[in-house]
Amino acid sequence: MVWQGNYDKFFIGGKWVTPRSSERIEVISPFTEKPIATVPRASKEDIDVAVVAARRAFDAGPWPKMTPEERIEAVLRLKAALERRHDELSQIITDEMGSPISASRAQQARIPVLMLEAHADIARTYPWTELRQSAVGNALVVRQPKGVVAMIVPWNVPMMVVTTKLGPALLSGCTVVLKPAPESPLSAYMLAEMISEAGLPDGVVNIVPADREESEYLALHPGVDKVSFTGSTIAGRTLARKCGELLRPITLELGGKSAAVFLDDADIPSSVEALRLGSFRNSGQVCSLKTRILVPKQREPDVVDALANLIDSMPVGDPNDEKTQIGPLVSERQRNRVEGYIELGIKEGGRPVRGGVGRPAGLNHGWFVRPTLLTDVDPNSRIAQEEIFGPVLTVSAYEDEEDAITIANNSAYGLSGAVFSANIERAIEVARQIRTGVVEVNGGGIGFHAPFGGVKQSGLGREGGREGFEPYVEIKSVGLPKAYADTIA
């Protein structure tokens, strides 16, 4: 463990501030099931202090008035701090939420660095100011920072989700109040230290761990201009409704139940190998994972065998073991939820080829479930329709390509998806017909210069790419005399 004792203060206004409340959040190891730290739980009064600090930093501080180049330099200093403390951050995330250490190093701590690098790259060519001329007018279109942003993030990939939001918000000139999840606040405390190391002005980023009630209070606070939320669809729907009443803009990245479509010409070994990360990353606790596997009837036995072998090749165990590929789930509640879905899937007629209810062999502590593969699954069953958020895959057979697309779109969600085929053009044509924000062909990722987000109950808005800057700017048109516009054209 890399921390010493417990954290006792909040990071507000560039300083460590004593809480107004005496309540604490206990951080429990998903592996040992024992407490590893406590942090203060923010009260509404603490949220008030944080918002005031962010408001002051935006209204009177230097950050929004800096040039894009100056903000890029500051964000790259934060990137450098993340790089320096990579191993430390990896260990904290493994300890607080159970991510296997190899994945924490390669994904949880490494991807935020790559994200900030991409955000800075995009900011260099982003149209902060552009001239638009026409026969009836001449406008200087400027993009200015929206204001104070409330960021509410989940526990599963804590630094990755924060960075997805933080990079564009900071580069746009916004100030931030970050509310990390109660399960994973320790990585947020390390972020606070790195914010100080990077020399960001006081109050630009403020960090206050809290629970659901305080999260809603923050999102609806009168000092907040914009909300960015990643979490459950139920919570997102509630926040969207209440922000709508305030006409407050909100970006939502919510749940998913994504399908992986194997076309009849797919190469099964390479396609299934792509699902090692595509379906089981972070022990199944990622909203974009492909958990509904759709296969042609005639190829179902071969795909099922390959998936079973994949599961057999993924060691389950201590997240600090370099060989572990599937660790414990984040909490006892999450473990019980996933086991309940496995039991439900079997009752609904799913046939467990691997896994099932019960602990993995040899693991008598930790919030583990057995990685589970269910076949003969009815696409309309609950196990195929509801987000599980654990290492559980369902396999459903289809008749033809049209049937596969119909089943893939038979979901309340629309976050991600995958198509596997030897014919890339055919795969792209199928991908176009799947109603999701992202579709990966033969395991190809979209990178950080492309937008990410969902349709239907998977969310509103986009993060990543140029589109990920749009939620954090206000667009203003300044009418210009034609003679002057001609001089700057």
TORTORFI-255809 format. One record per residue (C-alpha): residue number from 1; x, y, z. Coordinates in steps of 0.02 Angstrom, whole numbers, always signed. Example, Ala and Ser with C-alpha at 12.3 -4.5 7.8 and 13.67 -1.06 7.14 Angstrom:
2
R num      X      Y      Z
R   1   +615   -225   +390
R   2   +684    -53   +357
This chain:
489
R num      X      Y      Z
R   1     +0     +0     +0
R   2    +66   +170    -47
R   3    -30   +283    +71
R   4     +6   +314   +253
R   5   -142   +308   +371
R   6   -304   +399   +329
R   7   -343   +555   +234
R   8   -424   +688   +340
R   9   -458   +836   +226
R  10   -531   +889    +59
R  11   -437   +969    -85
R  12   -526  +1135   -109
R  13   -460  +1299   -178
R  14   -286  +1227   -199
R  15   -272  +1186    -14
R  16   -310  +1043   +104
R  17   -468  +1098   +195
R  18   -541  +1028   +356
R  19   -713   +949   +328
R  20   -870  +1027   +401
R  21   -937   +852   +436
R  22   -865   +714   +545
R  23   -934   +573   +436
R  24   -810   +455   +354
R  25   -807   +339   +204
R  26   -725   +171   +237
R  27   -627    +99    +91
R  28   -635    -91    +89
R  29   -515   -204     -5
R  30   -614   -313   -126
R  31   -483   -449   -102
R  32   -458   -455    +87
R  33   -632   -387   +128
R  34   -548   -280   +261
R  35   -536    -90   +279
R  36   -380    -13   +203
R  37   -415   +172   +230
R  38   -547   +300   +272
R  39   -580   +471   +196
R  40   -700   +609   +249
R  41   -874   +608   +174
R  42   -923   +778   +108
R  43  -1079   +858   +179
R  44  -1185   +983    +85
R  45  -1090  +1121   +173
R  46   -926  +1049   +109
R  47  -1000  +1044    -67
R  48  -1045  +1228    -46
R  49   -865  +1271     -3
R  50   -799  +1175   -153
R  51   -921  +1257   -275
R  52   -880  +1430   -207
R  53   -695  +1394   -235
R  54   -726  +1336   -414
R  55   -841  +1484   -445
R  56   -710  +1607   -382
R  57   -575  +1525   -488
R  58   -684  +1542   -642
R  59   -757  +1715   -613
R  60   -601  +1801   -545
R  61   -455  +1684   -573
R  62   -330  +1675   -715
R  63   -378  +1506   -786
R  64   -521  +1553   -905
R  65   -422  +1704   -966
R  66   -268  +1605  -1013
R  67   -230  +1568  -1194
R  68   -263  +1391  -1257
R  69    -74  +1369  -1270
R  70    -50  +1412  -1086
R  71   -186  +1288  -1034
R  72   -110  +1154  -1146
R  73    +57  +1177  -1056
R  74    -28  +1156   -887
R  75   -122   +999   -940
R  76    +40   +925  -1008
R  77   +119   +957   -837
R  78    -23   +855   -762
R  79    +10   +719   -890
R  80   +193   +718   -837
R  81   +141   +699   -655
R  82    +33   +549   -702
R  83   +180   +472   -792
R  84   +296   +497   -644
R  85   +175   +416   -523
R  86   +115   +278   -638
R  87   +163   +132   -526
R  88    +96   +214   -370
R  89    -71   +252   -453
R  90    -83    +75   -523
R  91    -63     +2   -349
R  92   -190   +118   -269
R  93   -323    +74   -399
R  94   -289   -112   -378
R  95   -303    -97   -189
R  96   -460     +9   -186
R  97   -567    -75   -321
R  98   -484   -242   -362
R  99   -421   -216   -539
R 100   -285   -345   -579
R 101   -118   -257   -562
R 102    -65   -295   -741
R 103   -224   -212   -803
R 104   -202    -66   -683
R 105    -30    -35   -757
R 106    -78    -57   -939
R 107   -250    +24   -933
R 108   -304   +108   -772
R 109   -146   +213   -750
R 110    -76   +216   -927
R 111   -231   +264  -1028
R 112   -259   +430   -935
R 113    -85   +484   -993
R 114   -129   +442  -1173
R 115   -296   +531  -1155
R 116   -220   +694  -1094
R 117    -93   +685  -1234
R 118   -236   +666  -1360
R 119   -337   +807  -1280
R 120   -188   +925  -1291
R 121   -163   +876  -1472
R 122   -344   +912  -1513
R 123   -340  +1078  -1420
R 124   -200  +1140  -1532
R 125   -312  +1136  -1686
R 126   -482  +1158  -1604
R 127   -580  +1306  -1679
R 128   -579  +1417  -1526
R 129   -606  +1564  -1646
R 130   -661  +1557  -1828
R 131   -724  +1683  -1955
R 132   -881  +1642  -2054
R 133   -928  +1754  -2198
R 134  -1083  +1754  -2307
R 135  -1181  +1871  -2418
R 136  -1290  +1925  -2271
R 137  -1165  +1940  -2129
R 138   -992  +1915  -2058
R 139   -969  +1828  -1891
R 140   -826  +1791  -1776
R 141   -879  +1625  -1696
R 142   -793  +1603  -1529
R 143   -796  +1456  -1410
R 144   -780  +1510  -1229
R 145   -777  +1406  -1068
R 146   -947  +1358  -1002
R 147   -905  +1387   -818
R 148   -905  +1276   -663
R 149   -921  +1091   -703
R 150   -985   +960   -581
R 151   -903   +794   -622
R 152   -978   +637   -545
R 153   -881   +479   -584
R 154   -896   +292   -547
R 155   -778   +169   -463
R 156   -738    +48   -604
R 157   -606   +145   -702
R 158   -589   +296   -589
R 159   -443   +390   -666
R 160   -490   +347   -845
R 161   -665   +418   -826
R 162   -601   +572   -735
R 163   -473   +606   -871
R 164   -601   +586  -1010
R 165   -694   +733   -935
R 166   -555   +832   -853
R 167   -443   +856  -1004
R 168   -572   +942  -1117
R 169   -648  +1039   -972
R 170   -481  +1110   -917
R 171   -421  +1146  -1093
R 172   -584  +1239  -1125
R 173   -552  +1350   -974
R 174   -682  +1277   -856
R 175   -658  +1247   -670
R 176   -710  +1085   -588
R 177   -785  +1006   -433
R 178   -747   +820   -442
R 179   -849   +697   -340
R 180   -766   +525   -343
R 181   -859   +366   -300
R 182   -855   +311   -117
R 183   -780   +144   -169
R 184   -628   +223   -252
R 185   -582   +391   -174
R 186   -396   +355   -147
R 187   -348   +378   -329
R 188   -439   +545   -325
R 189   -332   +599   -178
R 190   -178   +556   -279
R 191   -249   +660   -421
R 192   -263   +807   -302
R 193    -78   +790   -262
R 194    -38   +786   -447
R 195   -146   +941   -479
R 196    -36  +1031   -353
R 197   +122   +961   -432
R 198    +65  +1025   -602
R 199    +42  +1201   -533
R 200   -139  +1228   -585
R 201   -210  +1388   -510
R 202   -302  +1373   -345
R 203   -482  +1317   -361
R 204   -471  +1256   -541
R 205   -496  +1076   -480
R 206   -581  +1036   -314
R 207   -606   +858   -251
R 208   -738   +805   -124
R 209   -781   +620    -97
R 210   -964   +596    -55
R 211  -1112   +480    -77
R 212  -1269   +488   -185
R 213  -1366   +620    -90
R 214  -1221   +742    -96
R 215  -1190   +699   -280
R 216  -1364   +757   -324
R 217  -1342   +912   -218
R 218  -1183   +953   -314
R 219  -1264   +925   -484
R 220  -1408  +1041   -441
R 221  -1305  +1173   -350
R 222  -1344  +1351   -409
R 223  -1158  +1386   -430
R 224  -1137  +1246   -558
R 225  -1152  +1280   -745
R 226  -1127  +1106   -818
R 227  -1143   +925   -759
R 228  -1046   +776   -825
R 229  -1103   +609   -754
R 230  -1046   +431   -783
R 231  -1142   +295   -692
R 232  -1301   +195   -692
R 233  -1446   +230   -808
R 234  -1565   +246   -661
R 235  -1461   +381   -577
R 236  -1427   +467   -743
R 237  -1611   +475   -785
R 238  -1648   +558   -617
R 239  -1511   +687   -639
R 240  -1563   +722   -819
R 241  -1741   +756   -766
R 242  -1691   +874   -626
R 243  -1559   +963   -730
R 244  -1690   +982   -866
R 245  -1800  +1077   -745
R 246  -1654  +1197   -719
R 247  -1610  +1201   -905
R 248  -1438  +1146   -849
R 249  -1336  +1053   -981
R 250  -1286   +876   -933
R 251  -1181   +744  -1018
R 252  -1226   +564   -974
R 253  -1121   +409  -1004
R 254  -1227   +267   -937
R 255  -1249    +80   -949
R 256  -1230    -43  -1090
R 257  -1273   -218  -1148
R 258  -1167   -227  -1303
R 259  -1173   -363  -1433
R 260  -1029   -448  -1523
R 261  -1089   -512  -1691
R 262   -992   -657  -1769
R 263  -1032   -660  -1954
R 264  -1025   -829  -2041
R 265   -852   -796  -2113
R 266   -772   -735  -1951
R 267   -604   -806  -1900
R 268   -652   -884  -1734
R 269   -483   -893  -1645
R 270   -434   -711  -1674
R 271   -612   -649  -1645
R 272   -627   -738  -1479
R 273   -454   -679  -1426
R 274   -512   -500  -1456
R 275   -646   -531  -1323
R 276   -514   -561  -1189
R 277   -513   -372  -1169
R 278   -673   -339  -1264
R 279   -781   -441  -1144
R 280   -682   -476   -985
R 281   -578   -318   -957
R 282   -578   -258   -776
R 283   -663   -420   -721
R 284   -815   -377   -826
R 285   -842   -209   -741
R 286   -843    -94   -893
R 287  -1002    -25   -970
R 288   -943    -46  -1151
R 289   -897   -231  -1140
R 290   -973   -350  -1267
R 291  -1074   -468  -1158
R 292  -1202   -532  -1285
R 293  -1117   -648  -1408
R 294  -1219   -676  -1567
R 295  -1166   -820  -1679
R 296  -1233   -909  -1834
R 297  -1319  -1071  -1785
R 298  -1202  -1177  -1888
R 299  -1047  -1103  -1804
R 300  -1113  -1096  -1627
R 301  -1022  -1253  -1562
R 302   -853  -1191  -1623
R 303   -877  -1016  -1550
R 304   -937  -1086  -1383
R 305   -786  -1202  -1372
R 306   -668  -1059  -1409
R 307   -751   -947  -1279
R 308   -740  -1086  -1150
R 309   -555  -1106  -1187
R 310   -533   -918  -1171
R 311   -609   -919   -998
R 312   -498  -1068   -950
R 313   -346   -966  -1001
R 314   -387   -819   -886
R 315   -324   -847   -708
R 316   -440   -787   -570
R 317   -367   -732   -405
R 318   -265   -608   -305
R 319   -267   -443   -401
R 320    -87   -411   -345
R 321    -28   -568   -435
R 322    +47   -524   -605
R 323    -34   -679   -682
R 324   -212   -636   -628
R 325   -327   -581   -769
R 326   -492   -581   -674
R 327   -496   -511   -499
R 328   -631   -486   -369
R 329   -781   -375   -397
R 330   -779   -206   -313
R 331   -898   -243   -169
R 332  -1000   -377    -84
R 333  -1157   -294   -152
R 334  -1089   -307   -329
R 335  -1041   -488   -304
R 336  -1215   -531   -242
R 337  -1293   -440   -389
R 338  -1189   -534   -518
R 339  -1219   -702   -435
R 340  -1405   -664   -434
R 341  -1400   -636   -622
R 342  -1304   -798   -651
R 343  -1435   -893   -552
R 344  -1574   -804   -647
R 345  -1494   -844   -815
R 346  -1490  -1029   -775
R 347  -1671  -1026   -718
R 348  -1717   -939   -881
R 349  -1644  -1084   -979
R 350  -1465  -1032  -1007
R 351  -1343  -1177  -1005
R 352  -1184  -1144   -905
R 353  -1036  -1203  -1008
R 354   -916  -1121   -886
R 355   -942  -1046   -716
R 356  -1107  -1037   -626
R 357  -1155   -989   -449
R 358  -1022  -1002   -314
R 359   -844   -950   -277
R 360   -700   -996   -390
R 361   -604  -1146   -322
R 362   -473  -1107   -192
R 363   -532   -930   -154
R 364   -610   -923    +19
R 365   -608   -733    +34
R 366   -630   -588    -83
R 367   -782   -538   -184
R 368   -754   -659   -326
R 369   -878   -739   -445
R 370   -843   -879   -567
R 371   -821   -813   -745
R 372   -977   -879   -828
R 373  -1027   -926  -1005
R 374  -1211   -963  -1037
R 375  -1272  -1033  -1202
R 376  -1446  -1065  -1274
R 377  -1496   -893  -1209
R 378  -1660   -817  -1267
R 379  -1620   -640  -1331
R 380  -1776   -576  -1242
R 381  -1729   -648  -1072
R 382  -1676   -536   -930
R 383  -1500   -606   -929
R 384  -1484   -547  -1110
R 385  -1569   -380  -1083
R 386  -1506   -311   -917
R 387  -1333   -247   -877
R 388  -1241   -366   -759
R 389  -1071   -281   -738
R 390   -972   -438   -706
R 391   -880   -577   -801
R 392  -1036   -655   -876
R 393  -1066   -687  -1062
R 394  -1222   -750  -1149
R 395  -1224   -838  -1318
R 396  -1375   -828  -1433
R 397  -1386   -906  -1606
R 398  -1460   -816  -1756
R 399  -1532   -871  -1923
R 400  -1456   -746  -2046
R 401  -1373   -576  -2053
R 402  -1538   -482  -2041
R 403  -1584   -583  -1888
R 404  -1415   -544  -1809
R 405  -1441   -357  -1832
R 406  -1617   -369  -1761
R 407  -1554   -459  -1605
R 408  -1409   -338  -1584
R 409  -1531   -192  -1588
R 410  -1653   -279  -1471
R 411  -1591   -183  -1319
R 412  -1637    -32  -1217
R 413  -1452    +13  -1224
R 414  -1344    +75  -1365
R 415  -1167   +105  -1305
R 416  -1049     -9  -1400
R 417  -1040   -164  -1507
R 418   -927   -272  -1614
R 419   -932   -359  -1782
R 420   -813   -498  -1835
R 421   -793   -546  -2018
R 422   -660   -590  -2146
R 423   -740   -459  -2259
R 424   -706   -287  -2183
R 425   -826   -195  -2299
R 426   -965   -316  -2254
R 427   -926   -293  -2070
R 428   -933   -103  -2088
R 429  -1102   -115  -2174
R 430  -1168   -220  -2029
R 431  -1089    -98  -1905
R 432  -1183    +46  -1986
R 433  -1347    -44  -1948
R 434  -1311    -74  -1763
R 435  -1389    +65  -1660
R 436  -1247   +109  -1543
R 437  -1125   +253  -1522
R 438   -974   +141  -1554
R 439   -946    -19  -1653
R 440   -778   -106  -1666
R 441   -734   -211  -1819
R 442   -622   -362  -1787
R 443   -566   -289  -1621
R 444   -512   -120  -1691
R 445   -520    +16  -1559
R 446   -576   +195  -1596
R 447   -434   +285  -1506
R 448   -446   +449  -1411
R 449   -469   +566  -1559
R 450   -641   +492  -1594
R 451   -803   +524  -1498
R 452   -869   +397  -1373
R 453  -1046   +389  -1306
R 454  -1213   +302  -1321
R 455  -1389   +312  -1387
R 456  -1553   +257  -1310
R 457  -1530   +223  -1122
R 458  -1341   +226  -1136
R 459  -1330   +413  -1122
R 460  -1331   +588  -1195
R 461  -1186   +676  -1279
R 462  -1011   +622  -1324
R 463   -841   +616  -1239
R 464   -675   +604  -1329
R 465   -615   +682  -1491
R 466   -661   +858  -1544
R 467   -840   +818  -1498
R 468   -786   +793  -1317
R 469   -742   +978  -1305
R 470   -914  +1038  -1358
R 471  -1002  +1007  -1190
R 472   -879  +1123  -1103
R 473   -892  +1276  -1216
R 474  -1021  +1409  -1252
R 475  -1029  +1463  -1433
R 476  -1046  +1650  -1465
R 477  -1063  +1739  -1632
R 478   -993  +1916  -1644
R 479  -1058  +2014  -1794
R 480   -921  +2110  -1886
R 481   -922  +2250  -2014
R 482   -881  +2176  -2184
R 483   -730  +2288  -2209
R 484   -652  +2228  -2047
R 485   -696  +2045  -2080
R 486   -611  +2056  -2250
R 487   -449  +2111  -2167
R 488   -440  +1957  -2055
R 489   -507  +1830  -2180
